[in-house]
Amino acid sequence: MSNKYSLGIDVGSTTVKTVITDADGEIVYSKYQRHLSKVKETVTDQLKIIQADHPNEEFTVCITGSAGLGLANSANIPFVQEVHAAFLAVKQKQPDADAVIELGGEDAKIIFLTGGVEQRMNGTCAGGTGAFIDQMATLLGITADELDELSLHAQKVYPIASRCGVFAKSDIQPLLNQGARREDVAASIFQAVVDQTVSGLAQGRTIEGKVLFLGGPLFFLKGLKNAFKKTLGLDEKHAVFPPEAPVFVAYGCAIYAASAEDSFKIEDIIDRISNAKASDDIVTGEPLFRSHAEYDKFIERHKKFDLGYADIRTYKGDAYLGIDAGSTTTKLVLITDDGRMLYNHYSSNQGQPLDKIADQVKRIYSAMNPDITIKGSAVTGYGEDLIKAGLSVDHGIVETVAHFKAAAYFCPDVDFIIDIGGQDIKCFKIKNKSIDSIMLNEACSSGCGSFIQTFAMALGYDIAEFSQLGLFAEHPVDLGSRCTVFMNSSVKQAQKDGATVEDISAGLSSSIIKNAIYKVIRANSPDDLGKNIVVQGGTFLNDAVLRSFEKELGRNVIRPAISGLMGAFGCALYAKERANGEPSKLISAEELENFTYESRSANCGGCTAHCQLNIINFGKGRRFISGNRCEKGGGIANRNTVPNLYEFKYDSILNTVKTHQPKRFRGTVGLPLALGFYEQLPFWHMLFTSLGFRTVISDESSRDMYYLGQHTIPSDTVCYPAKLTHGHIENLLDKGVDFIFYPCMSYNIDEGSSDNHFNCPVVAYYPELLLANNPRLNKDNFVHPYLDLNIKKNVIKVMGQVLKKYNVKGRIPDAVDKAYEALDTYRNTVTRKAYEIIEQARAEGRKIIVIAGRPYHIDKEINHGIHKLVSSLGMAVITEDSVAGLVRTPKLGVLNQWTYHSRLYRAAKYVTTQPDMQLIQLVSFGCGIDAVTGDEVRNILESRGKLYTQLKIDEINNLGAARIRLRSLVAAMEQAEQKPAAKPEVQPVRIPQAVK
């Protein structure tokens, strides 16, 4: 043997990399290849290529990678942990690097090399990795390389979550449906990956110096490289993308292998890997169908629910068009006057809903008999507004109404409807022929159609073929009901343990159903769903999913043959009901021939929100504007102001520091406009100004404010309001205040209607975290004492201690008295304003919405203008704290120990006494204790016939899904109006007092 060779095999989550080094440690061969979950086969194939070139050579060998440990153990081949392998490679090739960022298929890691060696890796979540980028490219119907090319021509960047592909789809799809440029969306996807890396992995530690970028995505994708360099502020000298980046860890693995004593011929290594035994420790369930006869009987039963059909080429008469511009799919239905199907279409929209639907309308015009007259048209779904504006559709209706109309057509006595679409799960309970309650999946679209589609594509199948595979699987894998990215590891582990694709297909179908029943519907038993259940949505066209649903419930359900077209069919029925005898205003065949549009971006200057607008011009003065949260951005004159307590409270807080400032002051105190200060700012402003200090608040929240403090955020799972606090602290430091005051408070003010009155842990102790993670803060410029506002003596004592050097001890008692009075005045003003809004709304015949959340939800960057969305629907807005004092706490099933929670419960009870009110609960994503409040508030409302609507909010400001939920709420309220209702009881106002 003339040379000593070392072989490194990196088996990643999505790729296999092999590297051969010579006796000098130089790379003489490398290969990078996707394994498409066929790990052993791909490794063996690569080894055979090496064997052809080196049939008689012996190699020291080692395996590394996230999917390599099991293979290494079962094949009895040495293994090295991938972070250590990367460290060895860096030491060999780039010894002066300060940090390493590596992105793999489902793995991401940062290695800090200076200032103390530290290694950080992602956990089970694959957000912000190569798999995430692949999913986003698939969503756009393009390859990762095409996504990269698009990103290089972007004009703007939208905020997109990269926690996982599921959340990102929920952000991206509305943008596409509203006409956002695909180039801008592509660049936004790469920026999301950068943000995930900086906030999720760096976790407060600054990435600086010479940074080495490794892994396939960072080698092949120029747009991703640019996004990292721009965000981290790195020049060409400090951003290093080595030529061996895709195989860098495999190279480190080969270096590690060089120190091994044993060597093997390639044929021996191939033999060991080929004969590696898979684990048999795998949990399986019952088969979906035990025989083809059982399946045939199942199919025959569901065939009974179908429409009649008519020939579009020969039919003469009136017709009605229904369009469902869904989150990921496009559906069209053309029906006759008597409900027969003339034309239908169902396909992916590939991120271009307007183009797809325009093309289908062209096809309808081309195919239909000239004696057909389209008398009405209606559209629903995420793209409703865009399609209505672009194609002059007659009506736009909310999805819940469309689906209920379609279900009632097939089953007039329906009492429960479940629709599983691409990214949405919608469930309706029906009572007295009207929608009684609505349940939708929250911020996450796990368990929807895109869930199973993602896995089908990852395994190399189209969705139809993949679905059929599971029907007769003998041992369906029990995969639980986790979300897509967590399920990735379960699926891959099942494959390594010997599960077939058939077993996995059946297992995934069952997972979708478990997610819907136990996480969305939250059913305790099948009786909760009723007797007449209609299932619909494209996902239920999958026989395996339908069978899983029936087996889980233990009863048969109704699936119309047009299950995937029910939204469009409901629209066609609606158009038929609203037809006035005149032809539809739908765009004509002639106009379609010349149909074009142009899209551009702009920032609205109508108010301080500065909404990012997408403006689409269709020509002839027609245009569509999206991204606006009120009429101003849409170019619509606001003829009648709808009263809104959110705006009143926000303006009141901002104006607090504009009054009572001393002309001569002994120092400047910085107060962050964050978390608890959104309620207690009047208290602290009055206390400090009464002591002769000038108070300065941080600037209003914005996305830039978040980025300002992003490098000091130690946890990516904390709520967005807390993340924003880091930016507010940086902002105050930049303002040059003498010190920032931010007290720790275990207790909130006791309002007397709860078992205790704690602040949540984040609100209570976040100052400690800020001090520990921001190197600019110290005990002199950041004052964060522990105190209790319920005990005046405690406040006086603590403030005397922290302000000792200013010699104001004798003035503190009087200043504290004034502070309590200022807080009382603010709270009383809010309550009185709420009462005025209630009176005005009732005088104008408006519905009233209580938006219930936390004090800091009035922050425009946190609520993203949801209150304006409510107002745009003609409803008045008040807040939970303004009515919580009007009733006693209802009976609860949990310990009522949090002040903010207690307000929620009391506000919900008050709403149940008011026929013209409904409640919307705002929940910040990442708020663990709100998992408790959601169930309790739902129980309080639904026990008295009210609807429960929860909106989860985070850093993403696209309100497409929120708009659908709010319109669904309005539709349900309108239906409820048809029932006799009692006259609203105007409760006397009892103004809550702060405890002293």
N, C-alpha and C positions, 0 to 999 in steps of 0.2 A: 504493500500500500504506500503510494508515493506521497499522498497528502492526508492530513487529518481533517476530516470534515465534521461540522456540527450542524445539526438540523433542528430548527425551531418551528414548532407547529402551533399557531394561534387559532384556536377554535372559538370564534366570537358568537354572539347571539344571531347574527345574520350572515357572517362571512367566515371563510377559512383562509388563513394566510400561511404560507410556508417560506422559510428563508434558509439558505445554506451559506455558511461562512467557512472560510479556509483557515489554515493554521495561523494566519496573521489577523484573523478576526474581520476580514473583509468580505462583503457580500458578493457571492459568485452566482447566486440564483435567488429569485423571489417570485412569488405568484400570489395574487389577490383574487378571490372568487366568492360569489354568493353561494350559500349552500341550500337555500330554500327549504330549510328544516331537515334536509337529508344529510345529516352531519357525517355519519360514518362513510356514506357513499362518496361524498365530496372529498373527504380526507384521503380515502383510498385512491380516488381518481388522480389527485395531485401526486400522491406517492408513486403511482405507476408511471407518471410522466418523468419523475426524478429517476426511477429505476431504469427507464429506457436510456438515460444519459449516463447513469452511474451503476451499471449492473453488478459490478464486483467490489465497489467501494464500501467501506464500513463507516458508520456515522455514530457519533454520540448524539443522543436525541432527548428532547424535552417537549412537553406540551404545556400550553398556558391558555388563558382565555376564559370568559364567563361560562362557556358551555363545554370547557375542556376537562374539568376536574373528574367528572364521572367517567368519561372516556379513558382518561389516563389511569384511573384506579382499576377499571375493569380490564384494561389491556396491559396492566403492570408496566407502565412507562412512567418515568419521572415527571413530576409536575412542579411548575413554579407559579406563584401568584402573579397576576398580570401587572399589578402596580410595581412590584419588585423588578419584573422583567423590563418594564418601561424605564425604571430608575437606572438599571444597568446600561441600557441603550443610550440614555441621555448622558450618562457619565462618560461613555465611550465616544459619542459623536458631538455632543454640545455641552462640554463640562462647565461652561460659563453661564449657562441658562439660569434664570432666576425663578421661573415657573414653567410648568407644562400644562397645557390644556389638550385633552384627548377626547374626541367624540367617536364612538363606535356605533354599531347598529342599534343596540339598546342600552349601551353603557356610556357613561360620561365620567370623566375624572379630572381633578386638578391636583398637581403635585407642586407644593411650594418648596423651593430648594434653598432660598436664602431667608435669613431672619428666623431660622428654626424650620427643619424639614417637617412637612406635614402633608399627608395624603388624604384626599377627600373623593369619595365616589358616590354616585347616585344609588338609591336603594332599589326597591322593586319597580319603581316607576320609570318608564322609558321616555318620559317627556324630555324634549330638547335634545334628542339624539337622532342618529341616521334613520331609524325606523319612523320617527316622527316626521322627518322630511319626506320620506317615501309615502307615508299616508297622505300628507298634504298634496304631494304631486298627483297621487291617485285621485284625490278629491277634485283636482282641477283637470283631470283627464289627460295628463301629460307625464313625461318622464322627469326624473330628478335633474337631468342635464338641461331639459327645456325650461324647467322651473328656474334654474340658475341663469339661463340666458334672459328670461323675462325680467328677473330681478335687476339686471344691469341697466334697464331702461325705466326704472321707477321714478316717479315724481314726488311721492309722499309715502309715509309709513303709518300704518294703522296699528293701534295696540291690539295684540292677539295673545291669548294665553298659550303657553307652551307646556303647562303642567302635564298634559297628555294630548294625544291626537283627538280624543273625544271632545275635550273642552275647546280646542282650537277650531274644530269643525263647527261648533256652535257659534264661534265668533266669525269665521270666514264665510260660512254660507249666507248669512244675511247681507254681508258686504257684496258678495257676488250677485245676489238676488236684487240688490239695490243699484247694481250697475257699476260697482267699483272696478277700476282698471285692473286687469289681471297682473300687469307688471307691478302695480303697487302692492297687491296682495302677496305676490311672490317675495318682494323685498321685506314685507311685514313678517312673513313666515321665518325668514332668516334672522330678522331682528328679535323675534320671539325666542329663538334658540339662544341667542346671545344673552338676552335678559334672564332666561332660565339658568344659564351657566353662572352668570355673575351673582344673581340673587340666591339661586338654589344650592350652588356648590361653594362659591367663595364665602358666602354667609358672613359678610362683614369684614373679611380680610381683603385688603387691596391687592389687585393683580397689577404688578408694575415691573419695570426693568425689562430684561430680555425674556420674551415669552416664546416658548416652543409650541407649535400647533401640530398635533398628530391625529392620525385616523383618516379613514377614507373620505368622509364628508368634508373635512377641512383641507384635504388635498385636491379633491376634484371640483369643488364648488366655489367659484370665484366670488359670487355674491355673498356667501357666508364668510369668506375671508375678509372682504371689505367691511362687513358689518362688525366683525370682531375688532378690526383695526380702528375703526371710527369710534366705537363705543369705549374702547380701552385707551384711546388716544396714543396709539403706537405708530411709530414711523417704520420705514422699511428695515432699518437697522435692528429695531427691537421686536419686530414681529417676524419670526422665523418659521418658514414652511419648508422643511427639508424634503429632498426628492424621495427619500425612503419613508416618508410619513405614513402611507397606507399600511406598511409592513413593519413599522418601527418596533412594536411589541414582540412580533415574531423574531425580529433581529435580536432583541434583548434576551429572548428565550434561547436563541442559538448560542449567545454568549454564555448564558448559564449552563447550557448543555456541554460546552467545551470543557468544563471542569469535571465532568462525569468520568468514571473509570470504565464503565461498560460501553461497548460499541456494538452495533448491529448492522447487518446488511438490510437494504430496503425491503427485500422480500420477507424478512423476519418481522419487520415493523408492520408491513401490510397484513401479515398473517395474524399478528397479535390484535390489531384493530378490527379486522374482519370477524374474528372469533370472540370479540369482547361481548360478554353476556349482559343483556339488558335486565333491569330490575323488574320483578313481577309484583312489586308493591304498588298496586294501582286500584283505586276505588271505582267500581262500576255500578251501573243501574240496570233497570229492566229494559228489554228491547221495546221499541216503539210499536212494531208490528211483528208478530210471531210467524206470520205466513202471508203469502200473496193474496190468499182468499180474504183474510181479515182486512188487508189494505183495500182490496176491490170493494168490499162492503162499505168501508169508510168513504171512499170516493163516491159511490152511488148515493149515499145519504146526503152528501153535500152538493150533489148536482141538482137537487130539487130547488135550490134557491138561485134562480138565474133569470135574466131578462129575455124577452123575445127579440128577434133581430129583423131588420128590414134592409133591403138593398139600396145603398146610397145612390146607385146609378139609375134605378127605376122608380124609386119612391117619389111621389108628388105630394106637396103640402108643406105645412109649417114645421120648423125644426128649432131646437134650442141647444145652445152650446154651453157646456160647462168646462171650466179650466181649473186645475189644481196645480199651482206653481209651488211645489213642495220644496223642502230644504235641500234634497238631493235629487229629486225626480220631477218629471213633467208628465202630467196626465191630462188628457182631453177626452170628452165624451160629447157626441152629437146624438140627440134623441128625437123621436117623432112626437107628435101631439099626444099619442096614447102610450108613450113610455118605452117604445121599442128602440133598440140600439141601431143607429145608422153608421157610426164611426167611433172607434176608440183608439187611444194611443197611450202607451206607458213606456217611459225610458228614462235613463239618467239624464240630468240636464248638463252634466259636465261643466258646471260653473257658468253656463251661458243660457239661462232660462228664457230670456227674451228672444234670442235667435232661434232656439229650439221650438218655442211655441209659435212664432211667426211662420216658421217653416211648415209646421203641422197645419196651421190655418190655410196656408197656400195649398197644401195637399187636399184639404177638405173642399176648397173652392174648385180645384181641378177635377176632383172625382165626382162631385155631386151633380145630380140631375138639375138642369137649369130651372125646372119647375119647383125646386125646393126654395123656400124663403126662410132665412134665419130670422125669427121674430124676437129672439132675446138671447143675451149672453151674460154670464156671470163668472167671476174668478175668485179664488180663495188661495190661502197659503202664504208662505214667506214673501213670495214675489208679487203678491196681489196688487199693491199700489203701482209698481213698475209696469206690470202687464196691462193693467187697466188704463194707465196713462198712454203707454206706447201703442196699444192696439185698439184703443177707444171701446173697451168692453163696457157694457151697459151698467153692470152692478159689481160691487165688491162686497163679499160677505166673509164673516169670521169663520174659521175652520170648524169650530164646534157646531155651529148652526148647519153648515153644509153636511157634516157627517151625521148629525141627528136626523135630518130630512131623509138622507139616503137609507139609514137603518130602519126608520119607521116605515119606509116604502115596502121593505121586505118582511118586517115584523111589526105590525101596528101596536102590539102589546109589549114592545121591548122595554125592559127595565134596567138594562146595563149594557153600555157600549164600550168596547176597548179597541182603540186604533193604535197600531204600532207602525210608525212610518220610518223614514230614513234616520231621523234624529229625534223624533218626538214620540212619546207615549201619551195618548190622551184617553182618559176614562171619564165617562159620564154616567151618573146615576139618574134614572128617569122616574119621575113621579107625576101622576096625573097628566100624562102626555107632554110634559115639559121637563127641561133640564133642572134637576134639583141640586146637584153638586158636580163639581169638575175637579179632576185630579190630573195633574200633568207632571212629567218628570222635571226635575229642578234644573240646576245649572249643568248637569251632566247628561249626555245622551247615551250612556252605556246601556246595553240591552236592547237597542233599537236595531233597525235594519242594517245600518252601516256597521254595526258591531259584528254581525256574522259575515257581511261582505268583506270586511277587512281581513278576516281570517281566511276566507275562501281565496282571495287574491294572494295572500302570503304563502298559501300552500299550493299555488299554481292552478287553481280551478276557477271557472266562472261560477257565479252564485247559483244558477239553476242546477248545474251538474253537482256542485258541492252539496246542495240541499238534498238531492235524491240519494246521495251516498249513505246518509244516516238512517234511512227508513227501515232497513232490515239489519242494522248493526246488532250483533249478538251481545256485545258488552259496552254499551254507551258509557263514556267516561264521565264521572261526576266531577264537574269543574266548578261547582258552586255558582254564585251570582255576582262575582266581582266585575270591575270595569275592564275595559279593553286592554289597557297596558298591563294591569296586574294579571289578566288572564293569559297574556302572552307567555309568561314564564310557566304557567300551569300547562298550557298546550305543549310547549316545548319539552317540559318534563315528562308529560304523558307519552310523547313520541319517543323520548329516550327510554322510557320504561316499557316500550313495545306496543303502545296503543296504535291501532290502525287509523287511517284518515276517516274511515267509516265511523269508528267509535267516537272520534273527536267531533265529527259533524253532528251526530246525534246528541252528544254531550253539550255542544254549544247551543243547539235548539232548545234544550231543556234549561240552559242558563238564562236565555232571553226571557223565558216564561217565569222563572223564579224571580228574576229581577223585577218584572212587571207586577207580579202578584204580591210579593213581600216587601218591595221597596217603594213602589209607586202607589199601588192600591192599598197596601198594608192590610190585606184581608186576614181575618182570623179563621174564617171558614168559608166554604163555597156559598153558604147562605147569604153572606155579606154582599155577594154580587147579584143575587136575584135568580129568577127562574128562566127568564127569556134573555139570553145573552147573545149579542151580535158582535162578532169579531170582524175587523176590517183593517185596511192598510196593506201595503204591498208585502210586508213581512209575513202576514198570515196566508199568502199564496204559497208559502213554503209549507208543504204537508207535514214535515217533521215538526215545525214550530206549532202548527195547529194541533197535531196529535199530542205533543207535549203538554199543551194547554188543557186539553180535555182530560188527559191522564192525571195532571196535577189537581184539577178541580174534581175529578171523579164524576163528570157529567158531560153530556153532549151540548154543543153550542151551534149557533147558526153562522156559517161563513158564506156570504153571497159569492157567486161565481166571479163577480166583478169586484172582489174584495179590495184590490189595489186601486180601483177607480172610484171608490165611494165618495171621496171629496168632490171630484169632478161631476159625478152623477148628481150629488146633492145640489151643486151649483146649477146644473141644467134644470133640475126640478124647480129651484128658486127662480130662475129666469123665466120659466113657463108660468109660474104663479104671478110674476110681476109684469108679464107681457101686456101691452095696451092695444094690441091690434096693429101697431105700426112696425115696420121692419126694424131690426136691431141697428144701432149706431156703430156696430163693429166695423173695423177697417175693411175696406172693400178689396176685391181681388186686384183691381187696377192699382190701388194705392200700395198694396203689398209688393207689387212688382218693383216699385221705386223706393221701398222702405229702407231707410238708413237712419243711423243715429250717431251722435258724437258724445263722448263722455269726458268730463273734466272735473277737477277738484278745486275747492275753494274753502276759505274759512269765513263763517258768518260773523258779521260785525254788529248784529242786532242787539246783543247784550254781552255781558262779561263772560258768558259760557264759551263763546267762540267755537261753536259747533263746527266739526269738519264735514263739509257738504260734498255730496256727489251730485253733479248737475248733468243731466242727460238731455240733449236737444234733439228733437225729432223733426225739426223743420216746421215751417208755416206757423211759427209762434208757439208751438207746443213744446213743453219741457216737463221733466220730472226731477224733483229735488228730494234727496234722502239724506239722512244723517242729522237733520234738524230735530230739535226736541220741542219746538213750539211753532206757531204760525209764522213768526218773523223769518226764520230760515227758509220756509217754504214759499216765501213771497206772497203770503196771504195777509190781508189787513186784519188786524185783531179788533173786530167790531165791538165786542162785549167782553170786558175783563171778568174772568171767572175768579172768585175769591180763593186765595191760596195761603194757608198759614205757614207752609214751609218757607216761602219767600219772605214773609213777614218776620219769622224768627231769625232767618239768616241775616237779613238786613239789620235787625235789632242788635244782634251780636257784633256785627262789623262796626256799627255806629257807637258801640259802648265806649270805646277808647277815644272817641272824638270829643267827649265832654269831660269836665271835671279834671282837666290836666293842670297841674300847678305851673304858674309862670316861671317861678324859680324852683329848681328841683335839686335834691341832694344826690340823685343817681337815676339811672335808667334801668328799668326792669323789663326783661323780655318774657312774654307770655305766649307759649305756642298755641296756635289756633288749631287744636287737635283734641280728640277724645273728650274727656270730661270738661274741658274748658268751653265746649260749645253750650254748656249749661251754667257753669260756675264762673265764667269770665266776669260778669257784673260784680260778683263778690270780690274777686281778687283785684280787679281794677280799682274799685272803690277803696279797698283796704290800703293799697299801696299809694294811691294818689292822696288819700287822707293823711298819709305819713310823709308827704312831700316828695314822693318819687314820681318820675314820669314813666308811664307804661307804654310799651311798644309791643304790638302783636306781630306774629309772622304773617307773610303775605298769604293771599288766598290759595287754597290748594289747586294743583294742576298736575298734569302728567310730568311736567318738568320738575315740579317740586318733589315728586316721587323719585325721579332720577337723581336729584341733588343729594338725597340721602341713601340711595340704593346700596352703595358700597359699605354701609354700616349696618345693614339688616342681617341679623344672624340666622333667621329662620324664614324659609319660603312659605311655611304653612300658617303663619300668623295672619290675622285678618288684614285687609287692605287699609282700613283706618289706622291701624298700628304702624304699618309700613310707611304711611305718609308722615307719621310723626317724626321719623328720622330726617326727612327733608325739611320740616319746619324748624327742627333744632339747628340744622346747618344754616338755614335762612337767618335765624336770629343771631347766630355767631357772626355771619357775614355783615349783619347790621351794626355790629360793634357795641352791643348792649353791655352794661356793667356786669350783669349776671342774669341768667335764666332761672326763673322760679317755676318749679314743677313738683308739687308735693305728692308723696305716696299716701293713699288713703284707702285703708282696708274697708271702711264703711262709707256708704253714701248717706245722704240725709234721710233720717227715719220718717217716712210718710205715714206710719201708723197702721198700715193695712197688710202686713206681711209677718212671717215668722222671724225674719231677720232683715237686715238692710245692707248686705255686702255690695261692694263694687265687684265687677268681674275681675279675675286675676290680672288681665291685661291692663284694664283701666287703673287698677289699684297700684300695681308695682312696676309699670313700664319705665318710670324714671330710672330705676336700678339697672335695667337692661340697656337703656340709652347711655348711661355713664360708663358701663362696662365695655361698650362696643364702639364708642366714638372717641378716638384719641385726642380730639380737640377739647373734650370736656374734662374738667377737674373740679375739686371741691370748692374752688373760689368762684368759678364762672357758672357753676351749675348747682343751685340750691334745691335740694329735694327732701325736705324733712317729712317725717311721719306725723300725721295729725288726724283728728276726728272732728268734723264740722258739727257733730251733734253735741259736743262738749265745748262750750264757749271758753271755759277756763283753760282747756287744753290748747285751743287755738291761740289764746293770748300768751300762754307760757311758751309755746313752741316758736311763735313769731318773735317773741322777745329774745329768744336764744339765737335764732338765725340772723337777726338784724342787730345783734349786739354792738357791732362796730359803728353803726350809724347813730347810736345814742338816741333812740326813739322809744324806749321802753315805756315811758310815762304816757305817750300818746296812743299806744296800741289798743287799750280797752275801748276808747271812743271810736277809733278807726274800725275795730271789729264790729261794734254796734252798727255803724254806718254800712258796713259790708253786708251784714244780714238784711238790713233794710233795703239795700240795693237789689239783693237777690230776690227778696219778697216782691219788690216792685216789678221786676222783670217777669217773674212767674205770674203775678196777677195780671199784668198787661197781656201776656200770651193767652191766659184763660179768657179774659174779656174779649180779646180779638176773636177767639174761636167762637164765642157766643154770638158776636156780630156776624161772623161768616155763616153760622147756622141759620140765623134769622134771615140774612140776605138770600141764601140759597133757597130757603123755603118760600120766600116771597117770589123768587124767580122760577120756582118749580124745578129746581135742580136736585139731583142726587148728591149725597155727601159721602165722601170717602175718608175714613180715618187711616192715614198711613202710619203704621205703628212700627217703631224700631227703637233706635237709640238716639240720644241728643245729637251725636256727631253725624247722624244720617242726613242732617240738613246741609252738610258740606256738599257743594255741587259736584266735586270730583268723586265723591263717594256714591251719591245717589244718581249721578249721571242724568239728572233732569227727569226722573220718573214722575215727580210731582207735576211737572209741566205736561208730561204725557197724559196724566189723569185729567188735568185742566183742559187739554185740547179735546178731550172727549166730552166736555161740557159739565164735568162734575167738580164740585167744590172740594177743597182739601183742608182737613184739620189734622192734628197730631194726637198721639196717644196720651201725652202728658196733659193736654188741655181738657180732657174729659175723664181721665182716670179718677179724679177726685169726686166725681158725681155719684159713684156707687161703691158698695162694699165689695171686698174680694169674694168671688164665687168659690164654691167648694172645689178643691183641686185634688189631683191624684199624686202630687209631688210636693216636696218641701218648698215653700215659697220664701226663699231667703235672699233674693237679689232684688234690689230696688227697681232696676229697669224692667225686670221680668214682672214684678208685681203690677207695674203700670200697664203692661201688655194685657194681663189677665183682666184687670178692672176695665180697661178700655173695651176689650172684647165683650165683657158683660154689658157695658153701657150700650154698645152697638145693637145687641140683641133686643134692647127695649125700644129701638128707634126704627120704624118701618122704612124710612128713607135713607138709612145708612148701611154701609158695608165696610169691612175692614180689610186692609192689605198689610201683610206683615213683611217688612224688609229684613232680610237676614244677610249679614256679611259672611261670605264664604270663608270657612276656617274657624267660625265661631262654634266651638264644641257645645257650649251650654245651650245654644239655641236649638239643638236637637231635641231638648226637653220642651222648650217653650212652644215649638211648632205643634207638637201633638196636643198640648194642653189648650192652646188657643183654638185649634181646630175643633176640639171637643166642646169647648164653650160655645162657639159659633154654631156648629152644626146641630147641637142639642136644641137650639131655638130656631132652626130653619134658616140660618144664615149661611152664606157661601164662605169658604176659606180659600184665600188666595195668598200664596207665599211667593215672593220674588227674591231670589238669591243674587247678590251683587258682589262684584269684585273690581279689579282694575280695568275690566273690559267695558267699554261704554256703548257698545252696539245694543240697541233696545228692541231689536226685531222680535225676539221671543217674548219680551215683556209686553210689547204692544199687542201680540196675539192673546196673551193671558188677560190683559185688561179689557180687550174687546169681547172676549169670551165672558168675562164677568158682567159687562154691560148687557150682553145678549141675554144672559141668565136673569139679570135684574128686570129686563123688559118683559120676559116671559112671566116672571113672578108677579109683575104688575097686573097681569090679567086676572089674578086671583083677588078676591076681596081682602082688603087690608085695613087695619085700624088706622085712625088718624094719628099722626106723629105726636108723641107726648113730649112737650117742651119742658125739660127738666130745669129746675132752678139751679143757678150757678153757685157752687160752694167753692170759693177760692182756697186751694191748699196753701198752708203756711209753712215756711221753713222752721225747723225745730231749732230752738236756741238753748 
